Amino acid sequence: MAGAIAFIQQHLEQKDTILAPTIFSLKFPAQMPFQQIEGIKKTQNYNPTVLQTSAFDWAILHKGMMRELGKILPKLALQGFKPVMANEVFVVFSKKPNLSPLSYTSPHVKSLYGGYVKYDLAQRTQGFHRLVGHLKLFAKQKIKPILVDDLRPFYTKHLKKRFK
């Protein structure tokens, strides 16, 4: 967290706003106004309404929060955000032209997108896996397994004549 905070502080401008996990609002309360709702602090990380209602200059994504990032990561790309700093835990995105973007193939950025793809695929196939589980259970309960000994009479009566 210290690396992401130090990077943001180095490049932060007075008017900038930040989309980040709630814990960052302790360090950047003025830059995270959408974390406040009617004077009551929201405890939800990455408030989903922010993407529709607020413009922000920075996004700090925690790689371990894939459930919360599900809708955010694709929207950041569509809005022109580029990764500008990454470490083992966080990837910082910005649209600021004076910052050099990191390659999407750099190890820490790549792990964020790889984790996202795995999470997204797991979510999309969850129903399929449930169906497969039900079918396996049904098959175990309703279909009698065929044993080799059960096929012997059929083989001797029908197939043995063909192979003589």
Protein Blocks (a to p, Z undefined) as FASTA:
>chain_A
ZZmmmmmmmmpcfklccdddfklmmmmmmlmmmlpgghiacfbehifklmmmpccfbdcd
dfklmmlmmmmmmmmmmnopacfbdcfkbccddfbfkbccddfkbmklmmmmmmmmmmmm
mmmmmmmmmmmmmmmmmmmmmmccddfklmmmmmmmmmmmmmZZ
